[in-house]
C-alpha cells in the first residue's frame, strides 16, 4: 500500500495537532498544517496532496468550503 499525502487546513492548533497525530498513527504522510485557505491554496499549487482535510470555519477571508475557480 502506498502512503497517501494529506494536507490539513485547521486554524485551531490543538485540533490540528490531534488530527495530525491520529492520521500519522494510521500511516499517512501529513504535510505541514495550514491555518488559512489562502495559504493552503499556495501550497496546493506547488505540490498537490492526495487528500485535503479542512475545517469549515477558518481564519482569514475564505472558508474551508468556498469554491475556487
MOPAC internal coordinates of N, CA, C and O (Angstrom, degrees):
PM7 1SCF
backbone

  N    0.0000 0     0.00 0     0.00 0    0    0    0
  C    1.4421 1     0.00 0     0.00 0    1    0    0
  C    1.5254 1   108.55 1     0.00 0    2    1    0
  O    1.2310 1   119.92 1   -49.85 1    3    2    1
  N    1.3255 1   117.75 1   130.15 1    3    2    1
  C    1.4554 1   119.83 1   176.73 1    5    3    2
  C    1.5282 1   109.29 1   -82.42 1    6    5    3
  O    1.2310 1   120.99 1   -32.82 1    7    6    5
  N    1.3122 1   115.70 1   147.18 1    7    6    5
  C    1.4570 1   121.06 1  -179.68 1    9    7    6
  C    1.5153 1   108.39 1   -81.56 1   10    9    7
  O    1.2310 1   120.67 1   -53.59 1   11   10    9
  N    1.3202 1   116.33 1   126.41 1   11   10    9
  C    1.4586 1   121.18 1   179.57 1   13   11   10
  C    1.5176 1   110.20 1   -86.05 1   14   13   11
  O    1.2310 1   121.05 1   -35.71 1   15   14   13
  N    1.3383 1   115.59 1   144.29 1   15   14   13
  C    1.4592 1   119.56 1   176.57 1   17   15   14
  C    1.5268 1   108.87 1   -93.10 1   18   17   15
  O    1.2310 1   121.19 1   -45.76 1   19   18   17
  N    1.3107 1   115.33 1   134.24 1   19   18   17
  C    1.4574 1   121.93 1  -177.80 1   21   19   18
  C    1.5183 1   109.31 1  -123.31 1   22   21   19
  O    1.2310 1   120.98 1   -45.58 1   23   22   21
  N    1.3303 1   115.72 1   134.42 1   23   22   21
  C    1.4576 1   121.23 1   173.45 1   25   23   22
  C    1.5244 1   107.75 1  -103.36 1   26   25   23
  O    1.2310 1   120.72 1   -50.69 1   27   26   25
  N    1.3288 1   116.22 1   129.31 1   27   26   25
  C    1.4599 1   121.79 1   174.46 1   29   27   26
  C    1.5202 1   108.50 1  -101.93 1   30   29   27
  O    1.2310 1   120.89 1   -47.71 1   31   30   29
  N    1.3278 1   115.89 1   132.29 1   31   30   29
  C    1.4588 1   121.29 1   174.20 1   33   31   30
  C    1.5221 1   105.63 1  -119.89 1   34   33   31
  O    1.2310 1   121.11 1   -75.26 1   35   34   33
  N    1.3206 1   115.48 1   104.74 1   35   34   33
  C    1.4690 1   121.50 1  -174.22 1   37   35   34
  C    1.5203 1   108.62 1  -152.05 1   38   37   35
  O    1.2310 1   120.34 1   -50.61 1   39   38   37
  N    1.3343 1   116.96 1   129.39 1   39   38   37
  C    1.4568 1   120.39 1  -178.61 1   41   39   38
  C    1.5217 1   113.85 1   -95.42 1   42   41   39
  O    1.2310 1   119.75 1   175.72 1   43   42   41
  N    1.3127 1   118.09 1    -4.28 1   43   42   41
  C    1.4654 1   121.69 1   175.36 1   45   43   42
  C    1.5295 1   107.76 1   -98.25 1   46   45   43
  O    1.2310 1   120.55 1   -66.87 1   47   46   45
  N    1.3188 1   116.56 1   113.13 1   47   46   45
  C    1.4683 1   121.73 1  -173.28 1   49   47   46
  C    1.5231 1   113.07 1   -60.82 1   50   49   47
  O    1.2310 1   119.85 1   143.19 1   51   50   49
  N    1.3231 1   117.89 1   -36.81 1   51   50   49
  C    1.4710 1   120.94 1  -178.85 1   53   51   50
  C    1.5241 1   110.50 1   -68.50 1   54   53   51
  O    1.2310 1   120.37 1   134.56 1   55   54   53
  N    1.3145 1   116.90 1   -45.44 1   55   54   53
  C    1.4738 1   120.20 1   178.31 1   57   55   54
  C    1.5247 1   110.48 1   -64.97 1   58   57   55
  O    1.2310 1   120.47 1   137.83 1   59   58   57
  N    1.3281 1   116.71 1   -42.17 1   59   58   57
  C    1.4653 1   120.87 1   179.54 1   61   59   58
  C    1.5244 1   111.12 1   -60.03 1   62   61   59
  O    1.2310 1   120.51 1   134.59 1   63   62   61
  N    1.3343 1   116.63 1   -45.41 1   63   62   61
  C    1.4708 1   120.33 1  -178.45 1   65   63   62
  C    1.5191 1   111.15 1   -64.77 1   66   65   63
  O    1.2310 1   120.14 1   137.90 1   67   66   65
  N    1.3226 1   117.33 1   -42.10 1   67   66   65
  C    1.4660 1   120.45 1   179.37 1   69   67   66
  C    1.5148 1   112.47 1   -66.12 1   70   69   67
  O    1.2310 1   120.49 1   137.40 1   71   70   69
  N    1.3212 1   116.68 1   -42.60 1   71   70   69
  C    1.4644 1   120.79 1   178.73 1   73   71   70
  C    1.5222 1   110.72 1   -64.56 1   74   73   71
  O    1.2310 1   121.01 1   136.48 1   75   74   73
  N    1.3263 1   115.68 1   -43.52 1   75   74   73
  C    1.4660 1   120.05 1   178.44 1   77   75   74
  C    1.5258 1   111.10 1   -59.62 1   78   77   75
  O    1.2310 1   120.59 1   132.92 1   79   78   77
  N    1.3230 1   116.48 1   -47.08 1   79   78   77
  C    1.4655 1   121.01 1  -179.50 1   81   79   78
  C    1.5272 1   110.93 1   -60.41 1   82   81   79
  O    1.2310 1   120.19 1   135.01 1   83   82   81
  N    1.3262 1   117.25 1   -44.99 1   83   82   81
  C    1.4653 1   120.72 1  -179.63 1   85   83   82
  C    1.5269 1   111.94 1   -62.53 1   86   85   83
  O    1.2310 1   120.55 1   136.57 1   87   86   85
  N    1.3224 1   116.55 1   -43.43 1   87   86   85
  C    1.4705 1   119.42 1  -179.98 1   89   87   86
  C    1.5257 1   112.10 1   -68.93 1   90   89   87
  O    1.2310 1   120.35 1   142.07 1   91   90   89
  N    1.3256 1   116.93 1   -37.93 1   91   90   89
  C    1.4678 1   119.66 1   176.53 1   93   91   90
  C    1.5203 1   110.76 1   -64.42 1   94   93   91
  O    1.2310 1   119.96 1   142.71 1   95   94   93
  N    1.3258 1   117.69 1   -37.29 1   95   94   93
  C    1.4731 1   120.98 1   177.44 1   97   95   94
  C    1.5246 1   111.66 1   -64.00 1   98   97   95
  O    1.2310 1   120.69 1   155.05 1   99   98   97
  N    1.3336 1   116.28 1   -24.95 1   99   98   97
  C    1.4656 1   120.67 1   176.71 1  101   99   98
  C    1.5257 1   112.39 1   -87.03 1  102  101   99
  O    1.2310 1   120.35 1   179.24 1  103  102  101
  N    1.3351 1   116.94 1    -0.76 1  103  102  101
  C    1.4581 1   121.07 1   174.71 1  105  103  102
  C    1.5169 1   115.83 1    97.74 1  106  105  103
  O    1.2310 1   119.89 1  -169.95 1  107  106  105
  N    1.3215 1   117.81 1    10.05 1  107  106  105
  C    1.4657 1   120.18 1  -179.45 1  109  107  106
  C    1.5207 1   111.45 1   -87.33 1  110  109  107
  O    1.2310 1   121.66 1   -29.33 1  111  110  109
  N    1.3401 1   114.43 1   150.67 1  111  110  109
  C    1.4565 1   122.42 1   175.63 1  113  111  110
  C    1.5265 1   106.90 1   -90.25 1  114  113  111
  O    1.2310 1   120.21 1   -65.79 1  115  114  113
  N    1.3304 1   117.19 1   114.21 1  115  114  113
  C    1.4565 1   121.87 1  -177.32 1  117  115  114
  C    1.5160 1   109.44 1  -101.76 1  118  117  115
  O    1.2310 1   121.21 1   -54.92 1  119  118  117
  N    1.3042 1   115.28 1   125.08 1  119  118  117
  C    1.4558 1   121.02 1   176.40 1  121  119  118
  C    1.5274 1   109.80 1   -74.34 1  122  121  119
  O    1.2310 1   119.70 1   -12.94 1  123  122  121
  N    1.3215 1   118.17 1   167.06 1  123  122  121
  C    1.4671 1   119.44 1   175.23 1  125  123  122
  C    1.5332 1   110.84 1   -55.51 1  126  125  123
  O    1.2310 1   120.64 1   -41.78 1  127  126  125
  N    1.3044 1   116.37 1   138.22 1  127  126  125
  C    1.4600 1   122.45 1  -176.26 1  129  127  126
  C    1.5256 1   110.09 1   -73.80 1  130  129  127
  O    1.2310 1   120.91 1   -44.50 1  131  130  129
  N    1.3154 1   115.86 1   135.50 1  131  130  129
  C    1.4634 1   122.33 1   176.63 1  133  131  130
  C    1.5265 1   108.47 1  -106.25 1  134  133  131
  O    1.2310 1   120.53 1   -39.90 1  135  134  133
  N    1.3416 1   116.59 1   140.10 1  135  134  133
  C    1.4594 1   121.18 1  -177.44 1  137  135  134
  C    1.5231 1   113.19 1   -96.31 1  138  137  135
  O    1.2310 1   119.84 1   167.85 1  139  138  137
  N    1.3263 1   117.90 1   -12.15 1  139  138  137
  C    1.4654 1   119.86 1  -179.79 1  141  139  138
  C    1.5262 1   109.82 1  -137.01 1  142  141  139
  O    1.2310 1   121.47 1   -26.31 1  143  142  141
  N    1.3231 1   114.80 1   153.69 1  143  142  141
  C    1.4651 1   120.00 1   178.92 1  145  143  142
  C    1.5186 1   111.21 1   -65.14 1  146  145  143
  O    1.2310 1   120.56 1   144.25 1  147  146  145
  N    1.3259 1   116.53 1   -35.75 1  147  146  145
  C    1.4631 1   120.38 1  -179.71 1  149  147  146
  C    1.5267 1   111.16 1   -61.63 1  150  149  147
  O    1.2310 1   120.30 1   133.97 1  151  150  149
  N    1.3422 1   117.03 1   -46.03 1  151  150  149
  C    1.4676 1   120.60 1   178.12 1  153  151  150
  C    1.5235 1   111.21 1   -65.70 1  154  153  151
  O    1.2310 1   120.91 1   140.90 1  155  154  153
  N    1.3255 1   115.87 1   -39.10 1  155  154  153
  C    1.4665 1   119.98 1  -179.36 1  157  155  154
  C    1.5232 1   111.43 1   -63.22 1  158  157  155
  O    1.2310 1   120.33 1   139.62 1  159  158  157
  N    1.3360 1   116.98 1   -40.38 1  159  158  157
  C    1.4608 1   119.99 1  -179.62 1  161  159  158
  C    1.5214 1   112.08 1   -61.20 1  162  161  159
  O    1.2310 1   120.29 1   142.44 1  163  162  161
  N    1.3147 1   117.06 1   -37.56 1  163  162  161
  C    1.4642 1   120.63 1   177.46 1  165  163  162
  C    1.5266 1   110.61 1   -63.00 1  166  165  163
  O    1.2310 1   120.57 1   136.05 1  167  166  165
  N    1.3388 1   116.51 1   -43.95 1  167  166  165
  C    1.4631 1   120.74 1  -179.12 1  169  167  166
  C    1.5246 1   111.51 1   -68.82 1  170  169  167
  O    1.2310 1   120.49 1   144.01 1  171  170  169
  N    1.3286 1   116.66 1   -35.99 1  171  170  169
  C    1.4674 1   120.85 1   179.89 1  173  171  170
  C    1.5222 1   110.62 1   -63.66 1  174  173  171
  O    1.2310 1   120.63 1   140.92 1  175  174  173
  N    1.3249 1   116.41 1   -39.08 1  175  174  173
  C    1.4670 1   119.93 1   178.20 1  177  175  174
  C    1.5289 1   111.58 1   -64.52 1  178  177  175
  O    1.2310 1   120.44 1   143.01 1  179  178  177
  N    1.3470 1   116.76 1   -36.99 1  179  178  177
  C    1.4597 1   121.03 1  -179.55 1  181  179  178
  C    1.5232 1   111.48 1   -69.57 1  182  181  179
  O    1.2310 1   120.65 1   134.45 1  183  182  181
  N    1.3188 1   116.37 1   -45.55 1  183  182  181
  C    1.4623 1   121.02 1  -177.71 1  185  183  182
  C    1.5261 1   109.61 1  -152.50 1  186  185  183
  O    1.2310 1   120.02 1   -81.39 1  187  186  185
  N    1.3335 1   117.57 1    98.61 1  187  186  185
  C    1.4674 1   120.41 1  -176.87 1  189  187  186
  C    1.5304 1   112.37 1   -64.05 1  190  189  187
  O    1.2310 1   120.24 1   -47.39 1  191  190  189
  N    1.3372 1   117.15 1   132.61 1  191  190  189
  C    1.4614 1   120.04 1   175.90 1  193  191  190
  C    1.5277 1   110.10 1   -81.62 1  194  193  191
  O    1.2310 1   120.74 1   -11.16 1  195  194  193
  N    1.3221 1   116.19 1   168.84 1  195  194  193
  C    1.4656 1   120.49 1   175.78 1  197  195  194
  C    1.5269 1   111.20 1   -75.96 1  198  197  195
  O    1.2310 1   120.77 1   149.61 1  199  198  197
  N    1.3341 1   116.13 1   -30.39 1  199  198  197
  C    1.4649 1   121.16 1  -176.53 1  201  199  198
  C    1.5212 1   108.65 1  -149.43 1  202  201  199
  O    1.2310 1   120.82 1   -34.78 1  203  202  201
  N    1.3310 1   116.04 1   145.22 1  203  202  201
  C    1.4601 1   121.60 1   175.79 1  205  203  202
  C    1.5159 1   108.16 1  -120.01 1  206  205  203
  O    1.2310 1   120.55 1   -50.96 1  207  206  205
  N    1.3317 1   116.56 1   129.04 1  207  206  205
  C    1.4630 1   122.75 1   174.69 1  209  207  206
  C    1.5220 1   105.56 1  -113.59 1  210  209  207
  O    1.2310 1   120.56 1   -61.95 1  211  210  209
  N    1.3295 1   116.54 1   118.05 1  211  210  209
  C    1.4532 1   119.58 1  -174.24 1  213  211  210
  C    1.5233 1   112.80 1  -129.54 1  214  213  211
  O    1.2310 1   121.72 1   -33.11 1  215  214  213
  N    1.3096 1   114.31 1   146.89 1  215  214  213
  C    1.4525 1   122.13 1   169.83 1  217  215  214
  C    1.5287 1   106.56 1   -74.39 1  218  217  215
  O    1.2310 1   119.90 1   -27.49 1  219  218  217
  N    1.3150 1   117.80 1   152.51 1  219  218  217
  C    1.4566 1   120.71 1   179.16 1  221  219  218
  C    1.5234 1   110.75 1   -81.65 1  222  221  219
  O    1.2310 1   120.13 1   134.26 1  223  222  221
  N    1.3198 1   117.36 1   -45.74 1  223  222  221
  C    1.4610 1   122.07 1  -179.14 1  225  223  222
  C    1.5288 1   108.93 1   -97.87 1  226  225  223
  O    1.2310 1   120.77 1   -72.93 1  227  226  225
  N    1.3261 1   116.14 1   107.07 1  227  226  225
  C    1.4584 1   121.99 1  -177.44 1  229  227  226
  C    1.5193 1   110.71 1  -115.77 1  230  229  227
  O    1.2310 1   121.01 1   -21.46 1  231  230  229
  N    1.3254 1   115.68 1   158.54 1  231  230  229
  C    1.4557 1   118.97 1   171.63 1  233  231  230
  C    1.5195 1   107.92 1   -73.01 1  234  233  231
  O    1.2310 1   120.26 1   -26.34 1  235  234  233
  N    1.3214 1   117.12 1   153.66 1  235  234  233
  C    1.4535 1   120.71 1  -177.24 1  237  235  234
  C    1.5111 1   111.09 1   105.43 1  238  237  235
  O    1.2310 1   120.97 1     5.42 1  239  238  237
  N    1.3101 1   115.74 1  -174.58 1  239  238  237
  C    1.4670 1   120.92 1  -175.59 1  241  239  238
  C    1.5321 1   113.26 1   -80.77 1  242  241  239
  O    1.2310 1   120.52 1   153.82 1  243  242  241
  N    1.3235 1   116.62 1   -26.18 1  243  242  241
  C    1.4794 1   120.39 1  -176.53 1  245  243  242
  C    1.5107 1   110.88 1  -102.61 1  246  245  243
  O    1.2310 1   121.06 1   -28.12 1  247  246  245
  N    1.3361 1   115.57 1   151.88 1  247  246  245
  C    1.4597 1   120.97 1   173.07 1  249  247  246
  C    1.5278 1   108.32 1   -94.71 1  250  249  247
  O    1.2310 1   120.65 1    -1.97 1  251  250  249
  N    1.3079 1   116.36 1   178.03 1  251  250  249
  C    1.4554 1   120.91 1   179.18 1  253  251  250
  C    1.5187 1   114.16 1   -81.31 1  254  253  251
  O    1.2310 1   120.23 1  -179.99 1  255  254  253
  N    1.3389 1   117.17 1     0.01 1  255  254  253
  C    1.4690 1   119.47 1  -177.58 1  257  255  254
  C    1.5229 1   113.65 1  -123.98 1  258  257  255
  O    1.2310 1   120.22 1  -173.29 1  259  258  257
  N    1.3258 1   117.19 1     6.71 1  259  258  257
  C    1.4642 1   118.92 1   179.62 1  261  259  258
  C    1.5160 1   110.93 1   -68.38 1  262  261  259
  O    1.2310 1   121.80 1   -35.08 1  263  262  261
  N    1.3118 1   114.17 1   144.92 1  263  262  261
  C    1.4626 1   120.88 1   177.23 1  265  263  262
  C    1.5230 1   108.67 1   -83.51 1  266  265  263
  O    1.2310 1   120.66 1   -48.78 1  267  266  265
  N    1.3034 1   116.34 1   131.22 1  267  266  265
  C    1.4632 1   122.26 1   179.04 1  269  267  266
  C    1.5229 1   107.82 1  -109.65 1  270  269  267
  O    1.2310 1   120.64 1   -52.37 1  271  270  269
  N    1.3159 1   116.39 1   127.63 1  271  270  269
  C    1.4678 1   118.95 1   179.96 1  273  271  270
  C    1.4990 1   110.65 1  -112.20 1  274  273  271
  O    1.2310 1   120.10 1   180.00 1  275  274  273

